[in-house]
Amino acid sequence: MEIVYRLGEASVADVVGRIEHDPGYDSVRVTLGILERKGHLKHRREGRHYVYTPTVPHETASRTAVRNVLHTFFRGSPSRAILALLGMSRLSREELDEIAEWIEEERKSHESDAG
């Protein structure tokens, strides 16, 4: 999906050509077909090939994917997911500052909601 989003539209060959390991043409074709049946993609015919385009904005699809990961692996808890991510690698000073800023904004939002 990410490749199709990045390109705006893509054929099976376009997707295969941008994946580092060789997934095989048929595997990508089947996967794109499944994504189309699930409503994530649509296609048009160009000659003998299909060209796929996303049906949902990238941001919407990203949120849905993250929500699914949260519920599948972290019992719906964003804090569990964040702790798992923090444990995976050492964060840069800039990343830590960005996270601290986000937390502060969330705190202010909660304080104004409690009013």
C-alpha positions as CSV (number, residue, x, y, z in Angstrom):
1,M,0.0,0.0,0.0
2,E,2.8,2.4,0.9
3,I,4.3,2.1,-2.6
4,V,0.9,2.8,-4.2
5,Y,0.4,5.8,-2.0
6,R,3.9,7.1,-2.7
7,L,3.5,6.7,-6.5
8,G,-0.2,7.8,-6.5
9,E,-1.0,4.9,-8.8
10,A,0.9,1.7,-9.6
11,S,0.8,-1.5,-11.6
12,V,1.9,-4.8,-10.2
13,A,5.3,-4.4,-12.0
14,D,5.7,-0.9,-10.4
15,V,5.2,-2.4,-6.9
16,V,7.4,-5.4,-7.5
17,G,10.2,-3.1,-8.8
18,R,10.2,-1.1,-5.6
19,I,10.4,-3.9,-3.1
20,E,13.9,-4.7,-2.0
21,H,13.5,-8.5,-1.8
22,D,11.8,-10.2,-4.7
23,P,8.3,-11.0,-3.6
24,G,7.3,-12.5,-6.9
25,Y,4.9,-10.9,-9.4
26,D,2.0,-13.3,-8.6
27,S,2.3,-12.6,-4.9
28,V,2.0,-8.9,-5.4
29,R,-0.8,-9.3,-7.9
30,V,-2.8,-11.4,-5.4
31,T,-2.1,-9.0,-2.6
32,L,-3.3,-6.0,-4.6
33,G,-6.4,-7.9,-5.6
34,I,-7.1,-8.6,-1.9
35,L,-6.6,-5.0,-1.0
36,E,-9.0,-4.0,-3.8
37,R,-11.7,-6.5,-2.6
38,K,-11.3,-5.0,0.9
39,G,-12.0,-1.5,-0.6
40,H,-8.5,-0.1,-0.1
41,L,-7.7,0.1,-3.8
42,K,-9.5,0.4,-7.2
43,H,-8.1,-0.4,-10.6
44,R,-8.4,0.6,-14.2
45,R,-7.2,-1.4,-17.2
46,E,-4.2,-0.1,-19.2
47,G,-3.6,-2.5,-22.1
48,R,-3.1,-5.9,-20.5
49,H,-2.4,-4.6,-17.1
50,Y,-4.2,-3.1,-14.1
51,V,-3.2,0.2,-12.6
52,Y,-4.2,0.5,-8.9
53,T,-5.0,3.7,-7.0
54,P,-5.8,4.2,-3.3
55,T,-9.5,4.7,-2.4
56,V,-8.8,6.1,1.1
57,P,-6.5,9.1,2.0
58,H,-3.1,8.0,3.3
59,E,-3.6,9.5,6.7
60,T,-6.9,7.7,7.2
61,A,-5.4,4.4,6.2
62,S,-2.4,5.0,8.5
63,R,-4.7,5.7,11.5
64,T,-6.7,2.6,10.8
65,A,-3.6,0.5,10.5
66,V,-2.2,1.9,13.8
67,R,-5.6,1.3,15.5
68,N,-5.5,-2.3,14.3
69,V,-2.0,-2.8,15.6
70,L,-3.0,-1.3,19.0
71,H,-5.9,-3.6,19.4
72,T,-4.1,-6.7,18.1
73,F,-0.8,-6.4,20.0
74,F,-1.3,-3.8,22.8
75,R,-4.8,-4.4,24.2
76,G,-5.8,-1.1,22.7
77,S,-3.4,0.8,24.9
78,P,-1.3,3.6,23.2
79,S,1.0,3.8,26.2
80,R,1.9,0.1,25.9
81,A,2.7,0.6,22.2
82,I,4.8,3.7,23.0
83,L,6.7,1.9,25.7
84,A,7.4,-1.0,23.2
85,L,8.6,1.4,20.6
86,L,10.8,3.3,23.1
87,G,12.4,-0.1,24.1
88,M,13.3,-0.9,20.5
89,S,16.0,1.8,19.9
90,R,17.8,4.7,21.4
91,L,16.0,7.9,20.6
92,S,17.8,11.1,19.5
93,R,17.6,14.3,21.5
94,E,15.3,15.8,18.9
95,E,12.9,12.8,19.1
96,L,12.9,13.0,22.8
97,D,12.0,16.7,22.6
98,E,9.3,16.0,20.1
99,I,7.7,13.4,22.4
100,A,8.0,15.7,25.4
101,E,6.3,18.4,23.5
102,W,3.5,16.1,22.4
103,I,3.0,14.9,26.1
104,E,2.9,18.5,27.3
105,E,0.2,19.4,24.6
106,E,-1.8,16.4,25.7
107,R,-1.6,17.4,29.4
108,K,-2.8,21.0,28.5
109,S,-5.6,19.5,26.5
110,H,-6.7,17.3,29.4
111,E,-6.5,20.3,31.8
112,S,-8.7,22.5,29.6
113,D,-11.2,19.6,29.2
114,A,-11.4,19.3,33.0
115,G,-11.9,23.1,33.0
